[in-house]
Amino acid sequence: MTYTNNTGSQVTFIQATISSGKFGQTNNCGEVAAGASCTATVTYYRNNSGSDTATFTMTSTAPNSPHVVTLKGSSSKPRVVS
């Protein structure tokens, strides 16, 4: 996900959280200058087939904070090919 700072002033990202342990994230969002962007990468972890949903929340000093995205992930059993 890419966040673009359209506020006209620097934004500081304070915290990133995901409501489920089935997802993980990394980001390069710290101090983001006006007009600049940062990226958050979300990974889905599941050992068996099924699906999960979660909420990804990034809190910042921007007036429209928090920034919330709904995540959906699904996986299936791998097929064995012989």
N, C-alpha and C positions, 0 to 999 in steps of 0.2 A: 504494500500500500504506500502511496506517496502522499505526503502532506505538503501543501504549498501554503506559505504564509502570505495571506492577502490582507493583513491587518494594517500595514503601513508602518509598523514598528517591530522591533525584535520580539520574538516569542521564546519563552523558556518552557521546555517540556519537563514536567516534574515527575510523572510516574506513568508506567504502562502496566496494565493488569489484564489477565484473561481469567474468566470465571470457571474454566475447566482445565484440569491437569492433562487432558488429551491434546492440548494445543500448547505450543511454546512460541516465544517471539524474541527477536533481536531488533534493535533499531539504532540509527545514528542520529536520533533527534535529541539534541541538547539545547543549545542556543541556535535559533533559526532566524536569520536576518529577514527583514521585510523583502518580499519577492523571492526568497530562496525556498528550497524544498528539502525534505528529509524523507527517509524511507524506513518503513517497518516491515520486516519479513516474518510471516507466521508459518509455523510448521505444524502439521497434524500427525499425532502419534497414536497408532492403534495396532495391537498385535493380532486381532482377529477381525472377522467381518462385522459390519454394523455401521451405524452413523451417530454423529454427535453434533450438538450445537453449543455455542458459547458466545459470550460477549467480550469483545476486546475494547478496553477503555484507555484512552490516553488523556491525561490531565495536563493542562498547560496554563500559561498566563494569558492566553488569548481570550477575548470577550465571549466567544462561543464555546468555551471549554465546559465540560469534557467532550471529547470527540469519541463517539461510540460506533462500533461496527459489529454487526451480527456475523458470526462465523458458522459455517456448516462444513462438516467433513464426513466422508464415507469411505469405506474400504470393503474389499471382498477377499475371500480366501484365495490364495494363489492356486492356480491350476498346475498340476504336475503333468508335464509332457514327457512321454517316454519315446 
